[in-house]
Amino acid sequence: MGIGCFGAFDSCKAKSKNPQHEEIATNNVKQFSYNSLRSATRNFHPENKIGGGGFGVVHKGVLRDGTQVAIKSLSVESKQGTIEFLTEINMISRIKHPNLVQLIGCCVEDGNRILIYEYLNNNSLANAILGSRGKQVELDWATRASICKGTASGLVFLHEEAEPRIVHRDIKASNVLLDRNFNPKIGDFGLARLFPDNVTHISTRVAGTMGYLAPEYALLGQLTKKVDVYSFGVLMLEVISCRSSSKAAFREELLSLVEWAWKLKDEERLLDLVDPDLTNYPDDEVMRFITVALFCTQAVSNQRPSMSQVLEMLSRSVRLNVRLLTEPGIYRPRSSSNRGSKLETTKSGGKQSVNPFVTSSLQVTSSYSVSQMFPR
């Protein structure tokens, strides 16, 4: 799979055997030469490496005009790298929001596929809260709350304001970057999908990160905006607890982070979830944030709030209607000895049910009204 560029950069298209991808093209993006990026990173020196993932490595660089940038080089071994590369360019080049990472340009030269982003001083949220003890950043509650609300604001824009709407599909701590003031910005749009208003869901291959995937998506490949809502709920629990959703195992039952949070709710010990290093915080507000995270991770996707409702619940001092709260959905890979689906969904107890408080006028959007979320 390769890329051909002729004349203006907005005419660059992926050459693919799949007709579905033939019209994917870059638009309104500054093109950089490979040599200029090599110079900016001191030949991609290991000391300038600031991150990496399934699709490549990220280096810090300094352009000739002194601008600091983050340079993301896609791996040549990635089978799907070209499509994700062009998707990411298209997605983020035409959307602007304070809580989305700004794309500065890209490079397509001699097989290299490189994205150039604004540089964010405090790296990723994952480094701040999930890194080794010596590398973690001490974040007070006000900063953590601001990170949650800012990330929610970015998702509201993608889900409800961008044209067409966008589902990110890979909301996780390593894809939320922090600027010098710890303002969050959502990055890495390589897996994002356009989501027209006239569809209820998209059937697609499952892509994302263990610990963040909504069970209905992991099992059936049914993509809706509620998949991002689920991932955001998991992210909130990580921000509050400083524990990883993909590695954590709690109590003798080896519970996941989401299961552990639900168990603490049942035992009326929700504040035990809070990072022990966070010693000064408003109990009521933290309880509200944890409860919102549990709303986001409910097993039945229709019972999760929209991101605009999530943002309102995080931004206002309100009393949540916990009677609407149902058990979270969890999935785990089956062991190799098990037959059937590679993934399974479990619940921490009870039966799945459709929320009886959803009115007929809301069934189209599968969401709660504000009055239902905030009882009088």
C-alpha positions as CSV (number, residue, x, y, z in Angstrom):
1,M,0.0,0.0,0.0
2,G,1.4,3.3,-1.0
3,I,0.7,7.0,-1.4
4,G,0.9,9.1,-4.5
5,C,1.1,12.9,-4.4
6,F,0.7,15.1,-7.5
7,G,0.8,18.9,-7.4
8,A,-1.1,20.5,-4.5
9,F,-1.1,18.4,-1.3
10,D,-4.9,18.3,-1.2
11,S,-4.8,16.0,-4.2
12,C,-2.8,13.3,-2.3
13,K,-4.8,10.1,-2.1
14,A,-4.3,6.6,-0.8
15,K,-3.8,4.0,-3.5
16,S,-5.8,1.0,-2.2
17,K,-7.4,-2.1,-3.7
18,N,-10.4,-1.3,-1.5
19,P,-12.6,1.2,-3.4
20,Q,-14.0,2.4,-0.1
21,H,-10.6,4.1,0.6
22,E,-9.8,5.5,-2.8
23,E,-11.4,8.9,-2.1
24,I,-9.7,9.5,1.2
25,A,-7.5,12.5,0.6
26,T,-5.6,15.1,2.7
27,N,-6.9,18.7,2.8
28,N,-5.6,22.0,4.0
29,V,-2.4,20.5,5.6
30,K,1.1,22.0,5.4
31,Q,3.6,19.6,3.8
32,F,7.0,19.1,5.4
33,S,10.1,17.5,3.8
34,Y,11.6,14.5,5.5
35,N,15.0,16.2,5.8
36,S,13.4,19.2,7.7
37,L,11.9,16.8,10.2
38,R,15.1,14.8,10.5
39,S,16.9,18.0,11.3
40,A,14.2,19.1,13.8
41,T,14.6,15.8,15.8
42,R,18.3,15.5,15.4
43,N,17.9,12.5,13.1
44,F,15.1,11.2,15.3
45,H,17.4,10.8,18.2
46,P,16.2,8.4,21.0
47,E,16.6,11.2,23.5
48,N,13.8,13.1,21.7
49,K,11.4,10.2,21.8
50,I,8.3,11.2,23.9
51,G,5.9,8.4,23.1
52,G,4.9,5.5,21.0
53,G,2.0,3.2,20.2
54,G,0.7,0.6,17.8
55,F,1.1,2.8,14.8
56,G,4.5,4.3,15.4
57,V,6.8,6.6,17.5
58,V,6.5,10.2,18.6
59,H,9.5,12.5,18.8
60,K,9.9,16.1,20.1
61,G,11.2,18.4,17.5
62,V,12.1,22.0,16.9
63,L,11.3,23.6,13.5
64,R,13.6,26.1,11.9
65,D,11.5,29.0,13.2
66,G,11.9,27.7,16.7
67,T,8.4,26.2,17.0
68,Q,8.3,23.1,19.2
69,V,6.4,20.2,17.7
70,A,5.5,16.6,18.3
71,I,6.4,14.4,15.3
72,K,4.5,11.2,14.9
73,S,6.2,8.7,12.5
74,L,4.0,5.8,11.4
75,S,5.5,2.4,11.4
76,V,6.2,1.0,8.0
77,E,5.2,-2.4,9.3
78,S,1.7,-1.3,10.1
79,K,-0.7,-3.0,7.7
80,Q,-3.3,-0.4,8.1
81,G,-1.0,2.6,8.6
82,T,-1.8,4.4,5.4
83,I,-5.5,4.4,5.9
84,E,-5.2,5.5,9.6
85,F,-2.7,8.1,8.5
86,L,-5.0,9.7,5.9
87,T,-8.0,9.3,8.2
88,E,-6.2,11.2,11.0
89,I,-5.2,14.0,8.6
90,N,-8.7,14.4,7.3
91,M,-10.3,14.2,10.7
92,I,-8.2,16.7,12.6
93,S,-7.2,19.2,9.8
94,R,-10.8,20.5,9.5
95,I,-11.8,20.6,13.1
96,K,-10.7,23.2,15.7
97,H,-11.4,23.1,19.4
98,P,-9.4,24.1,22.5
99,N,-9.6,20.4,23.7
100,L,-8.4,18.8,20.5
101,V,-4.7,18.6,19.5
102,Q,-3.9,20.9,16.6
103,L,-2.4,19.3,13.5
104,I,0.4,21.5,12.0
105,G,1.3,19.4,9.0
106,C,2.4,16.1,7.6
107,C,5.1,14.4,5.5
108,V,4.6,11.9,2.7
109,E,8.0,11.2,1.1
110,D,9.8,8.0,0.1
111,G,7.5,5.7,2.1
112,N,7.5,7.9,5.2
113,R,4.2,8.8,6.7
114,I,4.6,11.5,9.4
115,L,2.2,13.8,11.2
116,I,3.3,17.0,12.9
117,Y,1.3,18.2,15.9
118,E,1.6,21.0,18.4
119,Y,3.9,20.1,21.2
120,L,2.3,19.8,24.6
121,N,4.7,20.4,27.5
122,N,3.2,17.9,30.0
123,N,3.0,14.9,27.6
124,S,0.1,12.5,28.0
125,L,-2.3,12.0,30.9
126,A,-1.1,8.4,31.0
127,N,2.4,9.6,32.0
128,A,1.0,11.9,34.6
129,I,-1.3,9.5,36.4
130,L,-0.3,6.0,35.3
131,G,3.5,6.2,34.9
132,S,6.1,4.9,37.3
133,R,5.9,6.4,40.7
134,G,8.9,8.6,40.0
135,K,7.5,10.0,36.8
136,Q,3.9,10.7,37.9
137,V,2.8,14.3,38.3
138,E,1.1,15.4,41.5
139,L,-2.3,16.7,40.4
140,D,-4.6,18.3,42.9
141,W,-8.3,17.7,42.7
142,A,-9.1,21.0,40.9
143,T,-6.6,20.0,38.1
144,R,-8.1,16.5,37.8
145,A,-11.6,17.8,37.7
146,S,-10.6,20.3,35.0
147,I,-9.0,17.5,33.0
148,C,-12.2,15.5,33.1
149,K,-14.4,18.4,32.1
150,G,-12.0,19.5,29.3
151,T,-11.9,16.0,27.8
152,A,-15.6,15.8,28.0
153,S,-15.9,19.2,26.3
154,G,-13.7,17.9,23.4
155,L,-15.9,14.8,23.0
156,V,-19.1,16.9,23.1
157,F,-17.6,18.8,20.1
158,L,-16.8,15.6,18.2
159,H,-20.2,14.0,18.9
160,E,-22.6,17.0,18.6
161,E,-20.9,19.9,16.9
162,A,-18.4,18.7,14.3
163,E,-19.7,18.3,10.8
164,P,-20.1,15.4,10.2
165,R,-20.1,14.0,13.7
166,I,-17.1,12.0,14.8
167,V,-16.6,8.9,17.1
168,H,-13.0,8.7,18.3
169,R,-13.0,5.0,19.1
170,D,-9.8,5.1,21.2
171,I,-10.3,7.4,24.2
172,K,-7.7,6.5,26.7
173,A,-5.2,8.2,29.0
174,S,-2.3,8.0,26.5
175,N,-4.5,9.8,23.9
176,V,-5.3,12.8,26.2
177,L,-2.4,15.2,26.1
178,L,-1.7,18.0,28.6
179,D,-0.4,21.5,27.9
180,R,1.8,23.6,30.2
181,N,-1.3,24.5,32.3
182,F,-2.5,20.9,32.3
183,N,-5.4,21.7,30.0
184,P,-6.4,18.4,28.2
185,K,-6.4,17.9,24.5
186,I,-7.6,14.8,22.7
187,G,-5.2,13.4,20.1
188,D,-4.6,10.3,17.9
189,F,-7.6,10.3,15.5
190,G,-6.2,7.3,13.5
191,L,-9.1,5.1,14.5
192,A,-11.8,7.8,14.4
193,R,-15.0,7.3,12.3
194,L,-17.4,9.8,10.8
195,F,-20.9,9.3,12.2
196,P,-23.8,10.8,10.2
197,D,-26.8,11.9,12.1
198,N,-29.1,9.7,10.2
199,V,-27.6,6.4,11.4
200,T,-28.1,4.6,14.7
201,H,-24.9,2.6,14.6
202,I,-22.1,1.5,12.4
203,S,-21.0,-2.1,12.1
204,T,-17.2,-2.1,12.0
205,R,-14.1,-4.1,13.0
206,V,-13.3,-3.8,16.6
207,A,-10.4,-1.4,17.3
208,G,-9.3,0.2,20.5
209,T,-7.5,-0.6,23.8
210,M,-8.2,-3.3,26.4
211,G,-9.8,-2.0,29.5
212,Y,-11.6,0.9,27.6
213,L,-13.8,-1.0,25.1
214,A,-17.5,-1.0,25.7
215,P,-18.8,-4.6,25.8
216,E,-21.4,-4.3,23.0
217,Y,-18.7,-2.9,20.7
218,A,-16.1,-5.6,21.6
219,L,-18.6,-8.4,21.1
220,L,-20.7,-7.2,18.1
221,G,-18.6,-4.5,16.5
222,Q,-21.6,-2.1,16.8
223,L,-20.2,1.4,17.0
224,T,-22.2,4.3,18.5
225,K,-21.2,7.5,20.3
226,K,-21.9,5.6,23.5
227,V,-18.7,3.6,22.9
228,D,-16.7,6.8,23.5
229,V,-18.9,7.5,26.5
230,Y,-18.0,4.2,28.0
231,S,-14.3,4.8,27.4
232,F,-14.5,8.2,29.0
233,G,-16.1,6.7,32.1
234,V,-13.2,4.4,32.5
235,L,-10.8,7.3,31.9
236,M,-12.5,9.3,34.7
237,L,-12.0,6.4,37.1
238,E,-8.3,6.3,36.2
239,V,-8.0,10.1,36.8
240,I,-9.6,9.8,40.2
241,S,-7.8,6.6,41.4
242,C,-4.5,6.9,39.6
243,R,-4.9,3.2,38.7
244,S,-4.8,1.6,35.2
245,S,-7.9,0.0,33.8
246,S,-5.9,-2.5,31.8
247,K,-3.6,-3.7,34.6
248,A,-5.4,-3.2,37.9
249,A,-6.7,-6.2,39.8
250,F,-8.4,-5.6,43.1
251,R,-9.4,-7.7,46.1
252,E,-9.2,-11.5,46.1
253,E,-11.7,-11.6,43.1
254,L,-9.2,-9.8,40.8
255,L,-11.8,-7.2,39.8
256,S,-11.2,-4.8,37.0
257,L,-11.2,-1.1,37.9
258,V,-14.8,-0.6,36.8
259,E,-16.0,-3.7,38.8
260,W,-14.1,-2.5,41.8
261,A,-15.7,0.9,41.6
262,W,-19.2,-0.8,41.4
263,K,-18.4,-3.0,44.4
264,L,-17.3,0.1,46.4
265,K,-20.6,1.7,45.5
266,D,-22.5,-1.3,46.8
267,E,-20.5,-1.2,50.0
268,E,-21.0,2.6,50.3
269,R,-17.3,3.1,50.3
270,L,-16.9,5.0,47.0
271,L,-14.2,7.4,48.4
272,D,-11.9,4.4,48.8
273,L,-11.4,4.6,45.1
274,V,-9.6,8.0,45.4
275,D,-5.9,8.1,44.8
276,P,-4.3,7.8,48.3
277,D,-1.9,10.6,47.5
278,L,-4.8,13.0,47.0
279,T,-5.5,14.1,50.5
280,N,-7.5,17.3,50.1
281,Y,-10.6,17.2,48.0
282,P,-14.4,18.0,48.3
283,D,-16.1,14.7,49.1
284,D,-19.4,15.5,47.5
285,E,-17.8,16.6,44.2
286,V,-15.6,13.6,44.0
287,M,-18.6,11.3,44.8
288,R,-20.5,13.0,41.9
289,F,-17.6,12.5,39.5
290,I,-17.3,8.8,40.4
291,T,-21.1,8.4,40.0
292,V,-21.0,10.0,36.6
293,A,-18.2,7.6,35.6
294,L,-20.5,4.7,36.6
295,F,-23.4,6.2,34.6
296,C,-21.0,6.2,31.6
297,T,-20.0,2.5,32.0
298,Q,-23.4,0.9,32.3
299,A,-23.8,-2.4,30.5
300,V,-26.7,-1.3,28.3
301,S,-25.5,1.4,26.0
302,N,-28.9,3.1,25.8
303,Q,-28.7,3.8,29.5
304,R,-25.5,5.8,29.2
305,P,-25.8,9.6,29.1
306,S,-24.7,11.6,26.1
307,M,-21.4,13.5,26.4
308,S,-23.3,16.8,26.7
309,Q,-25.2,15.4,29.6
310,V,-22.0,14.1,31.1
311,L,-20.4,17.6,30.8
312,E,-23.4,19.2,32.5
313,M,-23.3,16.7,35.3
314,L,-19.6,17.4,35.9
315,S,-19.9,21.2,35.6
316,R,-22.9,21.7,37.9
317,S,-23.3,20.9,41.6
318,V,-26.3,18.7,41.2
319,R,-27.9,15.7,43.0
320,L,-27.8,12.7,40.6
321,N,-30.6,10.3,40.4
322,V,-28.7,7.2,41.4
323,R,-31.9,5.1,41.1
324,L,-31.3,5.1,37.4
325,L,-27.8,3.6,37.8
326,T,-27.4,0.0,36.7
327,E,-24.5,-2.4,36.7
328,P,-21.4,-1.8,34.5
329,G,-20.6,-3.9,31.5
330,I,-17.2,-5.7,31.4
331,Y,-15.6,-7.8,28.7
332,R,-12.6,-10.1,28.9
333,P,-10.9,-12.2,26.2
334,R,-11.9,-15.8,26.5
335,S,-9.1,-18.3,27.3
336,S,-7.8,-20.3,24.4
337,S,-9.5,-23.4,25.8
338,N,-13.0,-21.8,25.5
339,R,-15.0,-22.1,22.4
340,G,-17.1,-19.5,20.7
341,S,-16.5,-15.7,20.6
342,K,-13.1,-14.4,21.4
343,L,-14.7,-11.9,23.8
344,E,-17.3,-12.2,26.5
345,T,-19.3,-9.7,28.5
346,T,-19.9,-10.0,32.2
347,K,-21.8,-8.0,34.7
348,S,-21.1,-7.6,38.4
349,G,-24.6,-8.8,39.2
350,G,-28.3,-8.6,38.2
351,K,-30.0,-8.7,34.8
352,Q,-29.7,-6.3,31.9
353,S,-32.7,-4.1,31.6
354,V,-34.0,-1.2,29.5
355,N,-34.3,1.9,31.6
356,P,-38.0,2.4,32.2
357,F,-37.6,6.2,32.7
358,V,-36.5,6.8,29.0
359,T,-39.4,8.6,27.3
360,S,-40.6,7.9,23.8
361,S,-39.3,11.3,22.6
362,L,-35.8,10.3,23.7
363,Q,-35.6,6.8,22.2
364,V,-34.3,8.2,18.9
365,T,-31.1,9.4,20.6
366,S,-31.1,6.7,23.3
367,S,-30.3,9.2,26.0
368,Y,-31.7,10.6,29.2
369,S,-33.2,14.1,29.6
370,V,-31.6,16.5,31.9
371,S,-34.6,16.3,34.3
372,Q,-34.2,12.5,34.5
373,M,-30.5,12.8,35.3
374,F,-31.1,15.5,37.9
375,P,-34.1,14.7,40.1
376,R,-35.9,17.6,41.6
